[in-house]
Amino acid sequence: MIRQIDRKNKRVRGALVAVGVGAAIAVSGTAPAMATEGASSQSAPVKTCDARISASVDRELTREIGEYGDTGGRWTGADSAYSVRLPGGRIAWIYSDTFMGAVNADKSRPVTSPFLHNSIIIDDHGVLTTYTGGTPETPESLLKVAGGDENQDWYWFGDATVEGSHLRVMLLEFERTGNGVFDFAFVGSAIASFATDDMAFEGVTELPASTVNWGSAIYEDGGYTYVYGVEDLGAQKYAHLARVRAGAMTSGTWEYLSDTGWVHDASASKRILEGVSNEFSVSKFQGRYTLVTGDTTEILSAKVVMYRSSSLEGPFEDKTVLYTTPETSGNVFTYNAKAHPELGNGHTLLVTYNVNSFDTSDVYTNVDNYRPRYIDVSAVIPNCS
């Protein structure tokens, strides 16, 4: 059952995000990046580019979404924070790990707060509707693995796109491998379909087996839907690229960029960039394809960076630091930065990133320790190629 919760807000362009309870506190790729013996890099050195960058907190969005999370009485935070424009100008905010419940007057989160693995909020011109499974009293994840136990097997959401009257959301299935906080492993990728008018669930389409986590970013271009993914080796993370004919994500034949061009064999997919986070964005910005990501070339980096290319296939170069996250300190870390081009303009990118803590108590003591941040980045970028 899909449960929807409405709340009116003045003009909200997004929604909140939060961390899991106990062992669910980590999202794939958010653990400390420790060296992996034997892992090899196939990436060439990345050029850097001098650009005039200014970044500031989007205070209006931060305030409005903060008020929604603090006073809504249902959804208090989540993780991932992808966004896509729906028919009629609505915005779907797509989340993975999600806290439900209420926020205390001192900005703490009750330890009894319900915890889900995924949810969606629709912003309909200031009216926010939270979609989950279950009931208001006992909410559940919007989408569960069929026949699975969510303590052992679950979906996290990736990027999304719209095909006609269907919202296609990338799914990443994970399963628990032990009792430790980071004891979980990637199982495979799939696509969930929802009706855009009422968010009715329409089904899951499995993708071919692959070690790549497909759904890190989606870009529509030239009759194709391009889907980026991550090969996550822990210390090293590499971006990959697939494509399918536009409008045919669930029915068409997927192709994968290999060393010899586009092929149908997912195992032949090649690495196109090292150092991306598990979630990132690709968009056309000031004339070039722009990839925005957290910098995973450094351990627990506070840097949000962009790369530029004249092609969706890369090479992505001109590495530029857009922002350094001030929250990164002690147990608190930031991750999975991405841009939201439908909420920016030709000179400004709206960028979000997630905040989390290795100490679970932090996400209960202060709800802001597990909510995304909203940054406006203005850039004047020379052609550095």
Secondary structure, 3 states (H helix, E strand, C coil): CEEEEEEECCCCCCCCCCCCCHHHHCCCCCCCCCCCCCCCCCCCCCCECCCEEEEEECHHHHHHHHHHHHHCCCEEEECCCEEEECHHHCEEEEECCEEECCCCCCCCCCCCCCEECCEEEEEECCEEEEEEEECCCCEECCCCCCCCCCCCEEEEEEEEEEECCEEEEEEEEEEECCCCCCCEEEEEEEEEEEECCCCCEEEEEECCCCCCEEEEEEEEECCEEEEEEEEECCCCEEEEEEEEECCCCCCCCCEEEECCEEECCHHHCCCCEECCCCCCEEEEECCEEEEEEECCCCCCCCEEEEEEECCCCCCCEEEEEEEECCCCECCEEEEEEEECHHHCCCCEEEEEEEEEECCHHHHHHCHHHHCCEEEEEEEECCCCC
